[in-house]
Amino acid sequence: MLRTNWLPIVGVASSLIVLGCASVDSTANVDAMTKKMVAESFRDQGIAKVDRLQQDASNEACSAADATGVPLDAKQTATIEAANLKTVQWPSNGVLVGDWKEGEKVAQNGRGMTWTDKAGSANGGNCYNCHQSSKEEISFGTLGPSLYNYGKIRGVKDPASADSKAIVEYTWGKIWNAKAYNACSGMPRFGHAGILTEAQVRDVVALLVDPRSPVNK
């Protein structure tokens, strides 16, 4: 989503791991050398700032778990999810569901947050890059689960009804900050990170839960 090219970093890190094998403390050396090279190789340009490379506590914990191969324990997982749940901002007007047609535009738009974009420009959600959303879609990523029939499977007949409140609220929270429900989720934290606006999140929720949406046909 942030259009950062991580391939050079992965390549550097891989090379350093090989070189670091002869070291007594190779992991620490590789980490230090990688951070140094990343700091020296990136610069602010346009709206793309190097602070995007700075991990918060949640990402650091998950990265450490990936690096060591030791998954987070139940306590760590619960702590991360609770901290992220607190960051979820609920709609200022109390309305969780917007226009699914606008939501589809957001989901199919992969543009945004590159150095050539102007500050304040609307971003896309790039959802199709990881998920299938409708049966007509012929090109989509599989990193995330299929979203086809998302609302239908969950029994959403009227998104405004009391019966649908729990799933609609969950959907909003998941889009706003996925780590609130899955500590080491690889899904972008769209609202929390300022990728999508409140209005855009509302429209993407509609795309997923509105029975009239192609997602639920």
ABEGO torsion letter per residue (X at the ends): XAGBBAAAAAAAAAAAAAAAAABABAAAAAAAAAAAAAAAABBBBEABBAAAABBBAAAAAAAAAAAAGBBBBAAAAAAAAAAAAAABBBBAAGBABBBAAAAAAAAABABEGBAABBBGBBBBAGAAAABBABAABABBBAABBBABGAAAAAGBABAABAAAAAAAAAAAAAAABAAAABAABABBBAAAAGABBAAAAAAAAAAAABAABAAAX
